[in-house]
Amino acid sequence: MGRSQETFNKKEVRSKKEKKRKEKEKKRTARKESEKKTSLDDMIAYVDENGRILDAPPDPDTKEEIKAEDIVIGVPNRESDEEYDPVRNGIVSFYNDSKGYGFIKDSESKDSLFFHVNNVLDEVKEGNLVSFEIERGPKGLTAVKVKQIK
């Protein structure tokens, strides 16, 4: 069978595929030519002491000497919990009764402290003035022995 028996639609589809293939080949050759223009020096980037990316190396005269002993790796040591007063006051800023937790805004340090319903001695609501003690919990400082101030 020759191509003479092909329908017009089949010829149209074949010519479109051929045209697409040629365009793809042109794009590929253009990409290869543009890649040859870039060199390794064009791809190198330098980072200064502030983390900015530069295209020229930083000036070695402005380099700062750092002693290895001055570099601290890891978490700094915690100061003891004795710095906190045993009893503090604050306002309940959020309380979810259905889930049993809330947050107290400390009146002295203005920190927000988590508390759980198991650590509440009196019934509390949002906006209540409360007294509490601070303990270190598994995820940070928590308020315990929470009492409403009358």
C-alpha positions, 0 to 999 in steps of 0.5 A, spaced: 500 500 500 502 506 498 501 513 501 496 515 496 491 511 499 492 515 506 486 520 508 487 527 508 487 527 516 492 522 516 497 526 512 495 532 516 497 528 523 504 525 520 506 532 517 504 535 524 508 530 528 514 531 523 514 539 524 514 538 531 520 533 531 524 538 527 522 544 532 524 539 538 531 538 534 532 546 533 531 547 540 536 541 542 541 544 538 540 551 540 541 549 547 547 545 546 550 552 543 548 556 549 551 551 554 558 552 550 558 559 551 558 558 559 564 556 562 566 554 569 568 561 572 561 563 570 558 558 575 562 559 581 559 563 586 562 566 593 559 567 600 561 573 604 561 573 612 554 575 612 551 569 607 551 574 601 552 571 594 558 574 590 560 573 584 567 576 586 571 573 591 571 577 598 577 581 600 582 577 604 584 583 608 577 584 611 577 577 613 576 576 621 580 571 625 576 566 629 578 562 635 576 555 635 575 555 642 570 561 641 565 557 637 559 554 641 556 547 638 550 545 641 545 548 646 547 552 651 547 550 658 540 552 662 540 556 668 537 553 674 529 553 675 530 557 682 530 564 678 523 563 678 519 565 684 515 559 687 508 563 686 506 567 680 500 571 678 497 572 671 491 572 666 488 566 663 489 568 655 486 562 652 482 556 655 479 550 651 474 546 656 473 541 651 480 539 650 482 541 657 488 545 656 490 553 656 495 558 656 496 563 662 500 570 660 505 571 666 504 578 669 511 579 670 515 576 664 509 577 659 510 570 657 505 565 655 505 559 659 501 552 658 497 549 663 493 542 663 486 541 666 490 536 671 494 541 674 488 546 675 486 546 683 480 551 682 475 552 676 478 557 671 475 561 665 478 565 660 480 572 663 480 570 670 486 572 674 490 566 677 496 564 681 500 558 679 507 555 680 512 554 674 515 547 673 519 544 667 515 540 663 517 535 657 516 541 652 518 547 656 515 551 662 508 549 664 504 552 669 502 547 675 497 548 681 493 553 678 488 557 682 483 563 681 484 569 685 478 571 688 
